[in-house]
Amino acid sequence: MIGRVLAIAGAGIREACRSRLALLAIPGLVIAVPVLAAVLSHDADTHAWLARSITSEGLQTLLPLAAIIGAGFLLKPGMKKGWTVLPSRRSEYFMGAALSGCIVLAVGAALFAAGGAIAARSDLTLTRQSENVSKQRIHDGQRQVAPGKTDAATWANPRYGEELVLAIPEGIDGKLKGTVEYQIVWTGEAAPRDRSPVAVLIQSGATRTPLNMNVQSRYRISFEGDYLPGSSLVLQPTDPVLIVGTSPARVRFDIERVAPFGSLLRLLALAVCAATLCMAVVLFVRSLSTAPTAVLAGLLLLATLTLLPSLAPASRMAQDRRAAFEPNAKESRFVADLEARATSLPQLVPESYFDEFLAARVVPAEAMQASLMRLAAALVLLPLGALLFRLRQMPK
């Protein structure tokens, strides 16, 4: 049985390679990212960002769509393939076609990622996040320190002289460099006055030294300065009408610069496994339905696991703010259940890993674990689809 499945898969791969479209697709996939990045960029920084952006969008969005559409028309059951009419051979035909489709998909994604590696000219930054964040203030001449949350934002109110103190991770020598992403809450007492409502300082004992800051966006700043062993990072609100909050995950410290190839390999594995899961779902539905129905089922899966989980960060942010400023407010049970369910849904292709790559940071090794989970789900669905395909009534 395994030999016949491999023979069917080999025949499908040879058929794909003999296609006239393959002669254009193979070089086109390799040169797509370098050509687009070179045509659309006007300097080295723009070229590097475009190379990462095009590679990311291709693997994150276009690859699952290609897998869904291709898988919908991968199976062609009927009397023309006479041997597939036999129930004992249908599962072999199903698994052989699925294997050939997965291989063609993986090779195409690898060629596209290879073009992204060719276009990538700059290294990525290996970063570490702060281990904890605490809140401090001076009251009656004494320093008061309150530990913050590790999985949610800790808020500092300038009205009471509160500041956020973050621990600096190990592995930093000489220069301290990184980024801070924060949230703000407007008290409404007056109009905000500063472009950046925070100041970043390094504190060693009773000595404080301001760090050089660069405003990158409304809620993001970068900092740089000399590092003193045993010191900590202080985030000080400067606008009296804006309450500032952040969490350990939103503060990143630069450690070193590394080549982008390892990160690209992790993203490739994640995208291919996610696309394989889409293909398995489409083939599972296709085993007892038509191709358009199977494609619609795949698109529904893609939309569900892409749009709904993206609401989770906003929902958690809203919950944190309600808990901080309206502790006695009553919330609709139905709305709370919807927010909890949206939060619990896993993303088909987790955006956090691609966001790290777009920000020129190293993709964490946890991406491989996420890839294996999606691959395992696909490997469960494919045999079930093969069993259902044996029950199908073939058209005459």
Residue, then its C-alpha position, 0 to 999 in steps of 0.5 A: m500500500i505504501g509503495r502504491v501511495l508513493a508511486i501515485a505521489g511521484a506521478g503527481i509530482r512529475e505531472a506538475c514538473r512537466s507543466r508549462l507553468a512550472l517553467l515560469a513558476i520556478p524562476g518566478l518564485v525565486i526572483a519575485v522578492p529580489v525584483l520587487a524589493a529592488v524596484l520599489s525601494h530607494d535606499a538600503d533601509t527601505h530595501a531591507w524592510l520591503a524584502r522582509s515585508i514581501t516575504s512575510e506577506g507571501l508566506q503568511t497570506l498567499l501560501p494558505l490561499a494557494a493551498i486552499i484553492g489548489a487542494g480543492f481541485l487536487l482530487k479528480p474522482g470519476m470513471k476516467k480514473g477507473w482504478t479509483v472506483l474500487p473502494s480498496r484503492r480510493s484511500e491510496y489515491f487520496m493519500g497519494a494526491a495529498l502527499s504530492g500536493c504537500i510536496v509541491l506546496a513546500v517546494g514552492a514556499a521554499l523557493f519563495a523563501a530562498g528569494g527572500a533570503i537573497a534579498a535580505r541584506s541586513d542582519l536581525t537583532l536578537t532581543r530579550q524582554s524584561e523579566n518583571v515590571s514594578k511601580q514605585r513612587i516617593h511618599d513622605g520621603q520614602r520610596q514605595v515599590a509595588p510589584g506589577k503583573t507579568d502578563a498584563a500592563t502595569w500603569a503609572n499615574p503621574r498625578y501621584g508621582e508614580e514610575l515604572v521600573l523594569a529589570i534589565p536582563e543579563g547578557i548586555d555589555g557596554k551599550l544599552k539599547g532597545t525599544v519600549e511599547y506603551q499604552i496611554v490613558w487620557t484623564g481628560e483634565a487637560a489636553p495632552r502636551d507632549r509628543s512622547p509622554v514618557a522619559v527613559l532613564i537608567q537608575s543605579g542606586a540613587t543616580r539617574t541618567p537620561l537615555n537618548m530617545n527616538v520617537q518611532s510612533r505614538y506608542r513606541i520609542s527606542f532608547e540608547g545609552d551607557y549600561l551600568p551593571g546592576s542598574s534598572l530601567v525607569l519609565q517616567p510619565t512626563d505628561p500630567v494628564l496621561i497615565v502610562g502603562t506597559s508590560p515586560a513583553r513590550v520592553r525589548f533589549d538588544i543583545e546582538r546581531v545575527a544572520p536572518f537565515g534561521s528566522l526565515l527557516r522558522l517562518l517557512a516551517l510555520a507557513v508550510c505547516a499552516a498551509t498543510l493544515c488548510m490543505a488537509v481541511v479542504l481535502f477532508v471536506r472534498s472527500l464527500s463534497t464538491a470542489p467549490t464546497a471544499v474551497l469555501a470550507g478552507l476559506l472559512l477556516l482561514a478567516t476564522l483563525t485569522l480575524l477572530p484571534s486578532l481581536a484578542p489583544a484589543s479585548r484583553m486591553a479593554q478588560d485591563r482598563r475596565a478592571a483598573f478604572e471601573p472595578n465595580a462596573k458590571e459587564s454583560r455575560f454574553v460579551a465576556d463569553l464572546e471575548a473569552r472565546a475569541t481570545s482562546l482561538p489559536q491563530l492559523v499563522p501566528e502574527s507575533y512571529f511575523d511581526e518580530f521578523l518585520a521589526a528586524r528581530v530574530v524569530p523565537a525558537e517557539a515558532m517550530q513548536a507551533s509548526l509541529m502542532r499544526l502539522a500534527a493536526a493535518l496528519v490527523l485529518l488526512p487519514l480520516g479524509a482517506l477513510l471518508f473517501r472510500l465511502r464516496q459514490m463515484p460519478k459514472 
